[in-house]
Amino acid sequence: MQQNTVNPQEHALQLPSYEIFNEQAMSIDNYKIFFAYFAKIPCKHSLNFVKGSMVKNYIEKELTDDIIDVIYNKQMDWRVKKLHMEDVIYVLKNEMIIYISKMECSMLFARANEPAADLLSEKFKSFKIRKKRRKSISMIITTRRGLDTVDIHVKKPVINLSTHYNDGMGEMHKKLIQTLNKMHESGLVLFHGKPGTGKSTYIKHLIYQVRKEVIFLPPRIAAGMDSPDFTQFLVQHPNTIFVIEDAEELIVNHQGNRNSGMSMLLNLSDGLLGEGLGIQFIATFNTNVDNIDPALLRRGRLNNLYEFKPLELSKAKALLEKVSKHDVLVTSPMTLAEIYHNDDDPLQYKQQRNQIGFVNERIAS
């Protein structure tokens, strides 16, 4: 690349003003800073799921002499006790601004410089993040740019559906996988049952079976699904499975009064938005099915309703033998939590001893 000397005065801000900052936070709007530098309305290229660090390294190596200014945001990473680059803006002398975050790159440029922007876009496409087989669940976070996701590793549970769940689970699982893996398919799956029956464990198992992105949606954020930020987020994540645990506040029928989150859930699971985006939901709850809004149970919207029950007597005995807990006398169905963790808490053991039938007393002093 031809070496050029940049004259700082020649490329100074044309419109210096505090208006280049956002009103709600002292952060810089890319469009405003482009206009402030070049007094033109820009075109834009956006690339998602690219390695921001590789784009940054390329710019600093190959476009060094074209850089007018660098504006960055660093945050403390307490795990390594160092500041790390959260995002960065490069102002280039050929009337171009490049914004980079961890997994996103966007370019603002004058219309006359579209060929140069096209070349850079092609180059940056080679830095695409290659997703491995889904071994994590994404969690929604709020950033200054709106809603984003971070991946949380989920360890694959060591379970066998025929031994860890009651009869009928295998057939349900087979049909559910077929439904969840369909592209451009909307709908709702409801799991219910008392705590400890294996709802969350089964969802972890599902993550390794589906080919789609799975996003954990906290009930608090789910309640605001009608917000513009969330709508934009949905558009950026089509054909996605959202998981909402403990969703009672969202899906319970409060005497016919529906909150805005419920209305959005109805639309996304079987409405115009749902059909266009292919959004699927898995929601868990512990309340009685009779308390759920009837609209959610309508055929066509509800793909599956499954109750997780304590393991039947014969299966509970077999599983206890398999996990080498031979000192438990089983007289009634048991949850997975009771089978695997019955001796974790001595106080809890004392309270539950009579109902689950331990042979040997192991009460801590």
C-alpha positions as CSV (number, residue, x, y, z in Angstrom):
1,M,0.0,0.0,0.0
2,Q,1.3,3.5,-0.9
3,Q,2.7,5.3,2.1
4,N,1.0,8.6,2.7
5,T,1.5,11.3,5.4
6,V,-1.7,12.4,7.1
7,N,-2.0,16.1,7.9
8,P,-4.0,16.2,11.2
9,Q,-5.2,19.7,10.4
10,E,-6.6,18.7,7.1
11,H,-8.7,15.9,8.7
12,A,-9.8,17.7,11.9
13,L,-13.4,17.7,13.0
14,Q,-15.4,19.8,10.6
15,L,-18.3,20.2,13.0
16,P,-17.0,20.0,16.6
17,S,-19.9,19.8,18.9
18,Y,-21.2,17.9,22.0
19,E,-24.1,16.9,19.7
20,I,-21.8,14.0,18.5
21,F,-22.5,12.4,21.9
22,N,-25.6,10.4,22.7
23,E,-27.9,12.2,25.0
24,Q,-28.4,9.4,27.5
25,A,-24.7,8.4,27.8
26,M,-21.4,10.0,26.9
27,S,-20.8,7.6,24.1
28,I,-20.3,8.5,20.4
29,D,-22.8,7.8,17.7
30,N,-21.0,6.5,14.6
31,Y,-23.2,8.4,12.2
32,K,-22.8,11.6,14.1
33,I,-19.0,11.4,14.3
34,F,-18.9,10.6,10.5
35,F,-20.9,13.7,9.8
36,A,-18.8,15.7,12.2
37,Y,-15.5,14.7,10.4
38,F,-16.7,14.7,6.8
39,A,-19.9,16.7,6.7
40,K,-21.6,14.0,4.6
41,I,-24.4,11.5,5.1
42,P,-22.8,8.0,4.9
43,C,-23.6,4.7,3.4
44,K,-23.2,1.6,5.7
45,H,-22.0,-2.0,5.5
46,S,-22.5,-4.3,8.5
47,L,-21.0,-7.7,9.2
48,N,-22.1,-9.8,12.1
49,F,-20.3,-12.8,13.6
50,V,-16.9,-11.7,12.6
51,K,-13.9,-11.9,14.9
52,G,-13.4,-8.3,16.0
53,S,-9.8,-8.9,17.1
54,M,-8.8,-10.1,13.7
55,V,-10.4,-7.1,12.0
56,K,-8.6,-4.8,14.4
57,N,-5.3,-6.4,13.7
58,Y,-5.8,-6.2,10.0
59,I,-6.6,-2.5,10.1
60,E,-3.6,-1.6,12.3
61,K,-1.3,-3.6,10.1
62,E,-2.5,-2.9,6.6
63,L,-4.2,0.5,7.0
64,T,-1.9,2.2,9.5
65,D,-1.1,5.2,7.2
66,D,-4.8,5.8,6.5
67,I,-5.8,6.2,10.2
68,I,-6.7,9.7,11.2
69,D,-7.9,8.8,14.7
70,V,-8.7,5.9,17.0
71,I,-11.6,6.1,19.5
72,Y,-12.0,3.2,21.9
73,N,-13.8,1.9,25.0
74,K,-12.0,-0.3,27.4
75,Q,-13.4,-2.2,30.3
76,M,-11.8,-4.0,33.2
77,D,-11.6,-7.8,33.1
78,W,-11.2,-8.7,36.7
79,R,-10.4,-12.3,35.8
80,V,-7.0,-11.2,34.4
81,K,-7.0,-7.8,36.2
82,K,-6.5,-5.9,32.9
83,L,-8.3,-3.5,30.7
84,H,-9.5,-5.0,27.5
85,M,-10.9,-3.4,24.4
86,E,-14.7,-3.5,24.4
87,D,-15.1,-1.7,21.1
88,V,-13.1,0.7,18.9
89,I,-13.8,3.2,16.1
90,Y,-11.2,3.9,13.4
91,V,-11.5,7.2,11.4
92,L,-9.8,6.8,8.0
93,K,-8.7,9.6,5.7
94,N,-10.6,8.3,2.7
95,E,-13.9,9.4,4.4
96,M,-14.5,6.1,6.1
97,I,-15.3,5.1,9.7
98,I,-14.9,1.4,10.8
99,Y,-16.6,0.3,14.1
100,I,-15.5,-2.9,15.7
101,S,-16.8,-4.9,18.7
102,K,-16.2,-8.4,19.7
103,M,-18.4,-10.0,17.1
104,E,-19.4,-7.2,14.8
105,C,-17.9,-4.8,12.3
106,S,-19.6,-1.9,10.5
107,M,-18.3,0.6,8.0
108,L,-19.6,4.1,7.2
109,F,-18.3,5.6,4.0
110,A,-19.0,8.2,1.4
111,R,-20.9,6.9,-1.6
112,A,-17.9,7.6,-3.9
113,N,-15.8,5.2,-1.8
114,E,-18.1,2.2,-2.1
115,P,-15.5,0.1,-4.1
116,A,-13.0,0.4,-1.3
117,A,-15.7,-0.5,1.3
118,D,-16.7,-3.5,-0.8
119,L,-13.1,-4.7,-0.9
120,L,-12.8,-4.4,2.9
121,S,-16.1,-6.2,3.4
122,E,-14.8,-9.1,1.3
123,K,-11.7,-9.2,3.4
124,F,-13.5,-9.0,6.7
125,K,-15.8,-11.8,5.7
126,S,-12.8,-14.1,5.9
127,F,-12.7,-13.4,9.7
128,K,-16.2,-15.0,10.1
129,I,-16.7,-16.8,13.4
130,R,-16.9,-20.5,12.7
131,K,-19.5,-21.9,15.1
132,K,-18.8,-25.3,16.5
133,R,-21.6,-27.7,17.3
134,R,-23.8,-26.1,19.9
135,K,-22.3,-26.8,23.3
136,S,-23.5,-23.6,25.0
137,I,-26.5,-21.6,25.6
138,S,-26.6,-17.9,24.8
139,M,-27.6,-15.4,27.5
140,I,-29.1,-12.0,26.7
141,I,-27.2,-9.0,28.1
142,T,-27.8,-5.3,27.8
143,T,-25.0,-3.2,26.3
144,R,-24.9,0.5,25.3
145,R,-25.7,-0.6,21.8
146,G,-28.8,-2.5,22.9
147,L,-29.4,-6.2,23.5
148,D,-26.6,-8.7,22.8
149,T,-25.6,-12.3,23.8
150,V,-22.8,-14.0,25.5
151,D,-22.3,-17.8,25.3
152,I,-22.4,-19.8,28.5
153,H,-20.9,-23.3,28.4
154,V,-23.3,-26.0,29.2
155,K,-21.9,-29.4,30.2
156,K,-23.7,-32.2,28.5
157,P,-25.6,-34.2,31.1
158,V,-24.9,-37.9,31.4
159,I,-28.5,-39.2,31.2
160,N,-30.4,-42.0,29.5
161,L,-34.0,-41.0,28.7
162,S,-35.3,-44.5,29.3
163,T,-33.7,-44.8,32.8
164,H,-33.9,-41.2,34.0
165,Y,-37.5,-40.5,32.9
166,N,-40.8,-42.3,32.9
167,D,-42.2,-44.3,29.9
168,G,-43.3,-42.0,27.1
169,M,-40.4,-39.6,27.3
170,G,-38.5,-41.2,24.4
171,E,-41.4,-40.9,22.0
172,M,-42.0,-37.3,23.1
173,H,-38.3,-36.5,22.7
174,K,-38.2,-37.9,19.2
175,K,-41.2,-35.8,18.0
176,L,-39.9,-32.7,19.8
177,I,-36.5,-32.8,18.1
178,Q,-38.1,-33.0,14.7
179,T,-40.2,-30.0,15.5
180,L,-37.4,-27.9,17.0
181,N,-35.0,-28.6,14.1
182,K,-37.5,-27.4,11.5
183,M,-36.4,-24.1,9.9
184,H,-38.9,-21.2,9.8
185,E,-41.1,-23.0,12.3
186,S,-42.7,-21.1,15.2
187,G,-44.4,-22.5,18.3
188,L,-44.4,-23.1,22.0
189,V,-43.3,-26.0,24.2
190,L,-44.4,-26.1,27.8
191,F,-42.7,-28.2,30.5
192,H,-44.1,-28.4,34.0
193,G,-43.7,-30.5,37.1
194,K,-42.5,-30.2,40.7
195,P,-38.9,-29.1,41.3
196,G,-36.3,-31.7,40.9
197,T,-38.1,-33.8,38.3
198,G,-35.4,-33.1,35.6
199,K,-36.8,-30.2,33.5
200,S,-33.6,-28.2,33.4
201,T,-31.5,-31.4,32.9
202,Y,-33.6,-32.4,29.9
203,I,-33.2,-28.9,28.4
204,K,-29.4,-29.2,28.7
205,H,-29.7,-32.5,26.9
206,L,-31.8,-30.9,24.2
207,I,-29.1,-28.2,23.5
208,Y,-26.9,-31.0,22.2
209,Q,-29.6,-32.4,20.0
210,V,-30.9,-29.3,18.1
211,R,-29.1,-27.5,15.2
212,K,-30.3,-24.0,16.1
213,E,-29.1,-21.3,18.4
214,V,-30.6,-21.6,21.9
215,I,-30.9,-18.4,23.9
216,F,-31.8,-18.2,27.6
217,L,-34.4,-15.5,28.2
218,P,-34.8,-14.4,31.8
219,P,-38.4,-13.8,32.8
220,R,-37.7,-10.1,33.5
221,I,-36.5,-9.5,29.9
222,A,-39.3,-11.7,28.6
223,A,-41.8,-9.4,30.2
224,G,-40.5,-6.6,28.0
225,M,-40.6,-8.5,24.7
226,D,-42.7,-5.7,23.1
227,S,-39.8,-3.2,23.4
228,P,-38.2,-1.8,20.2
229,D,-34.8,-3.1,21.4
230,F,-36.1,-6.7,21.7
231,T,-37.9,-6.5,18.3
232,Q,-34.6,-5.6,16.7
233,F,-32.9,-8.4,18.6
234,L,-35.4,-10.9,17.3
235,V,-34.9,-9.7,13.7
236,Q,-31.1,-10.4,14.2
237,H,-31.8,-13.9,15.6
238,P,-34.3,-15.7,13.3
239,N,-34.8,-19.5,13.6
240,T,-33.8,-19.4,17.3
241,I,-35.1,-21.3,20.3
242,F,-35.7,-19.2,23.4
243,V,-35.8,-20.9,26.8
244,I,-37.7,-19.2,29.7
245,E,-37.4,-21.0,33.0
246,D,-39.8,-20.3,35.9
247,A,-42.1,-18.5,33.4
248,E,-45.2,-18.3,35.7
249,E,-45.3,-14.5,35.8
250,L,-45.4,-14.4,32.0
251,I,-47.8,-17.2,31.1
252,V,-50.3,-17.4,34.0
253,N,-53.7,-16.0,33.3
254,H,-54.3,-13.1,35.7
255,Q,-58.1,-13.0,35.5
256,G,-58.0,-12.3,31.8
257,N,-55.4,-9.5,32.1
258,R,-52.5,-10.1,29.8
259,N,-49.3,-8.1,30.1
260,S,-47.5,-6.9,27.0
261,G,-44.9,-9.7,27.2
262,M,-47.7,-12.3,27.1
263,S,-49.2,-10.6,24.0
264,M,-45.8,-10.6,22.3
265,L,-45.3,-14.3,23.2
266,L,-48.7,-15.1,21.6
267,N,-47.7,-13.3,18.4
268,L,-44.3,-14.8,18.2
269,S,-45.5,-18.3,18.8
270,D,-48.3,-18.3,16.3
271,G,-48.7,-15.0,14.6
272,L,-47.3,-12.8,11.8
273,L,-44.0,-12.3,13.6
274,G,-43.6,-15.9,14.6
275,E,-44.2,-17.1,11.0
276,G,-41.8,-14.6,9.6
277,L,-39.0,-15.1,12.1
278,G,-39.3,-18.8,12.9
279,I,-39.0,-18.2,16.7
280,Q,-39.7,-21.1,19.0
281,F,-40.1,-21.0,22.8
282,I,-39.6,-23.5,25.6
283,A,-41.0,-22.4,28.9
284,T,-41.0,-24.2,32.2
285,F,-43.3,-23.7,35.1
286,N,-44.3,-25.3,38.4
287,T,-47.9,-24.1,38.7
288,N,-51.0,-26.0,37.8
289,V,-51.8,-26.1,34.0
290,D,-55.3,-24.7,34.8
291,N,-53.6,-21.4,35.7
292,I,-52.0,-21.0,32.3
293,D,-53.6,-18.6,29.9
294,P,-55.8,-20.7,27.6
295,A,-54.6,-18.9,24.5
296,L,-51.1,-20.5,25.0
297,L,-52.7,-23.9,25.0
298,R,-54.4,-23.5,21.6
299,R,-53.7,-26.1,19.0
300,G,-51.4,-24.7,16.3
301,R,-49.5,-22.6,18.8
302,L,-48.7,-25.3,21.4
303,N,-46.3,-27.8,20.0
304,N,-45.9,-29.8,23.1
305,L,-47.1,-29.9,26.7
306,Y,-45.3,-32.3,28.9
307,E,-45.4,-33.0,32.6
308,F,-42.2,-34.2,34.3
309,K,-43.3,-36.5,37.2
310,P,-41.3,-38.2,39.9
311,L,-39.7,-41.4,38.7
312,E,-42.1,-44.4,39.0
313,L,-41.3,-46.9,41.7
314,S,-39.7,-49.5,39.6
315,K,-37.6,-47.0,37.7
316,A,-36.6,-45.2,40.9
317,K,-35.3,-48.5,42.3
318,A,-33.4,-49.4,39.2
319,L,-31.8,-45.9,39.0
320,L,-30.8,-46.1,42.7
321,E,-29.1,-49.4,42.1
322,K,-27.3,-48.0,39.0
323,V,-25.9,-45.1,41.0
324,S,-24.8,-47.4,43.8
325,K,-27.2,-46.2,46.4
326,H,-28.2,-49.5,47.8
327,D,-29.2,-48.3,51.3
328,V,-32.4,-46.5,50.2
329,L,-35.7,-48.3,50.7
330,V,-38.1,-46.9,48.0
331,T,-41.8,-47.0,48.9
332,S,-43.0,-44.2,46.6
333,P,-42.0,-42.4,43.3
334,M,-38.9,-40.2,43.6
335,T,-37.6,-37.2,41.8
336,L,-34.2,-37.2,40.2
337,A,-33.1,-34.6,42.8
338,E,-34.1,-37.0,45.6
339,I,-32.3,-39.9,44.0
340,Y,-29.0,-38.1,43.3
341,H,-28.9,-35.7,46.3
342,N,-30.8,-37.4,49.1
343,D,-27.7,-37.4,51.4
344,D,-26.2,-34.0,50.5
345,D,-27.9,-32.1,53.4
346,P,-28.2,-33.9,56.7
347,L,-31.0,-31.6,57.9
348,Q,-33.0,-32.2,54.7
349,Y,-32.4,-35.9,55.2
350,K,-34.0,-35.8,58.6
351,Q,-37.0,-34.0,57.2
352,Q,-37.5,-36.3,54.2
353,R,-36.4,-39.6,55.8
354,N,-39.9,-40.9,56.5
355,Q,-41.3,-40.2,53.1
356,I,-38.5,-41.7,51.0
357,G,-37.5,-44.5,53.2
358,F,-33.9,-44.7,54.1
359,V,-32.7,-47.9,55.8
360,N,-29.7,-46.5,57.6
361,E,-29.8,-43.3,59.6
362,R,-26.8,-41.0,58.9
363,I,-27.6,-37.9,60.8
364,A,-24.7,-35.6,61.4
365,S,-24.0,-34.6,65.0
